[in-house]
């Protein structure tokens, strides 16, 4: 069985090779065991946030890992907001590769009608 930390290392390495920026919030040893410092509604936040031509949220599990209630709530909230969210297990390597290799067209923003004072964008009268 693949350890989740090894699976995570492999996905992070692959994502970086393919040009993704990767955010992962690591747990630390505390007097109460291993904890990831999070505030507000952070409990259950996905393991990885990947950014390139889009933003992708990924929860990583080993073959037998189960989603917690907090993780399921984050999944629901992110998907309801239109986010791209996945749970990947070692058997999902082909799916992970497909997602990481996919390129989406860049989005452009029409800034006609706006001006700048050098620091902020201002709506032109």
Secondary structure, DSSP 8 states (H G I E B T S, - for coil): ---HHHHHHHHHHHHHHTT-EEE----EEETTEEE----TT-TT--SEEEESSSEEEEEE--TT----HHHHHHHHHHHHTT-EEEEE-GGGHHHHHHHHH----------TTEEE-SSSEEE--
